[in-house]
Amino acid sequence: MMSINEIQDQIIEEFSELDDWMDKYQLLIDLGSEQEPLAEKHKTDSNLIEGCQSRVWLQAGEEDGRLVFQAESDALIVKGIVSLLVKVLSGHTAEEIADADLYFIEEIGLKEHLSPTRSNGLVAMVKQMRLYALAYKAKHANA
């Protein structure tokens, strides 16, 4: 199992091979379309992320004490972005997710190349994933 930072480094490497932002957007779109589609039953209002311009659903579950995320968006580039977040954070413990420094977003230049609304959406997605992790941690601390 790769660590969160190893996965981030791998993504940074993949993106650094592309010079042109059109190619990077294409890579994002490809990543999004490779992702398992989210089951219709998870496309609920409670799974919708507030603060995203396009619709983004995030489903969190748990397997063997690790959080597993699935996500879907009706916008191609956003779907790519959320699939990167899922790739980095899914399958890790709540502790690791809550403490993760997601430096890859900055490193691959996502922040500067996204429109402000998409950028806010990205922040909202990360926040939601961290909230799940914190809630999970809290629930199990009292168990």
C-alpha positions in Angstrom: 0.0 0.0 0.0 1.5 3.3 -1.1 1.5 6.2 1.4 -0.5 9.4 0.6 2.8 11.2 -0.2 4.0 8.5 -2.5 0.8 8.6 -4.5 1.0 12.4 -4.6 4.6 12.2 -5.9 3.5 9.8 -8.6 0.7 12.2 -9.7 3.2 15.1 -9.8 5.6 13.0 -11.9 2.8 12.1 -14.3 1.7 15.7 -14.8 5.3 17.1 -15.0 5.8 15.1 -18.2 3.3 17.3 -19.9 4.2 20.9 -20.7 1.0 22.1 -22.2 -2.0 22.8 -20.0 -4.3 21.5 -22.7 -2.6 18.1 -22.3 -2.9 18.3 -18.6 -6.6 19.0 -18.9 -6.9 16.1 -21.2 -5.1 13.9 -18.6 -7.6 15.1 -16.0 -10.5 14.2 -18.3 -9.0 10.8 -19.0 -8.5 10.1 -15.3 -12.1 11.1 -14.6 -13.4 8.8 -17.3 -11.3 5.8 -16.1 -12.9 6.1 -12.7 -15.7 3.7 -11.7 -19.0 5.4 -12.1 -20.8 6.1 -8.8 -23.8 3.9 -8.2 -27.1 5.8 -8.7 -28.1 5.1 -5.1 -25.2 7.2 -3.9 -26.2 10.2 -6.0 -28.2 11.7 -3.2 -28.5 15.3 -2.0 -26.7 14.4 1.2 -23.7 13.3 -0.8 -23.6 16.5 -2.9 -20.7 18.7 -2.0 -21.7 22.3 -1.1 -19.7 25.0 -2.8 -19.1 23.3 -6.1 -20.3 24.9 -9.3 -20.9 21.6 -11.0 -22.5 18.7 -9.2 -20.1 16.5 -7.3 -21.2 13.6 -5.2 -18.9 12.1 -2.6 -19.6 8.7 -1.0 -17.5 7.6 2.0 -17.4 4.1 3.3 -15.1 2.0 5.4 -13.1 -1.2 4.9 -10.9 -2.7 7.6 -10.6 0.6 9.4 -9.7 2.6 6.3 -11.9 5.1 4.6 -12.9 4.4 1.0 -14.1 7.3 -1.1 -16.1 7.2 -4.4 -17.0 10.2 -6.3 -18.7 11.4 -9.4 -19.2 14.7 -11.1 -21.3 15.8 -14.1 -18.4 18.0 -15.3 -15.5 16.2 -17.0 -12.6 18.2 -15.6 -14.1 18.3 -12.1 -14.6 14.5 -12.3 -10.9 14.3 -13.1 -10.0 16.5 -10.1 -12.1 14.5 -7.7 -10.7 11.3 -9.1 -7.2 12.5 -8.2 -8.4 13.3 -4.6 -10.0 9.8 -4.4 -6.8 8.2 -5.7 -4.7 10.1 -3.1 -6.9 9.7 0.0 -9.0 6.6 -0.5 -7.9 3.5 1.3 -6.1 5.4 4.1 -6.9 5.7 7.8 -8.9 8.6 9.1 -5.7 9.8 10.9 -3.7 9.9 7.7 -6.4 11.7 5.8 -7.0 14.3 8.5 -3.2 15.0 8.7 -2.4 14.8 5.0 -0.7 17.8 3.4 -2.1 17.8 -0.1 0.9 19.5 -1.8 0.2 17.8 -5.2 -2.6 20.4 -6.0 -0.1 23.2 -5.8 2.7 21.2 -7.5 0.9 20.2 -10.6 -0.4 23.8 -11.0 -4.0 23.0 -10.5 -4.6 26.0 -8.2 -3.4 28.5 -10.7 -5.1 26.9 -13.7 -8.6 26.5 -12.3 -11.2 29.2 -12.5 -12.0 30.6 -9.0 -15.3 28.7 -8.8 -13.6 25.4 -9.6 -10.8 26.3 -7.2 -13.4 26.8 -4.5 -15.0 23.5 -5.5 -11.7 21.8 -5.0 -11.3 23.3 -1.6 -14.8 22.1 -0.7 -14.1 18.6 -1.9 -10.9 18.4 0.2 -12.8 19.8 3.2 -15.6 17.3 2.9 -13.1 14.4 2.7 -11.3 15.7 5.8 -14.7 16.1 7.6 -15.5 12.5 6.9 -12.1 11.5 8.3 -12.6 13.6 11.5 -16.1 12.3 12.0 -14.9 8.7 11.6 -12.1 9.3 14.0 -14.4 10.9 16.6 -16.9 8.0 16.3 -14.3 5.4 16.9 -12.5 7.3 19.7 -15.7 7.0 21.7 -16.4 3.4 20.7 
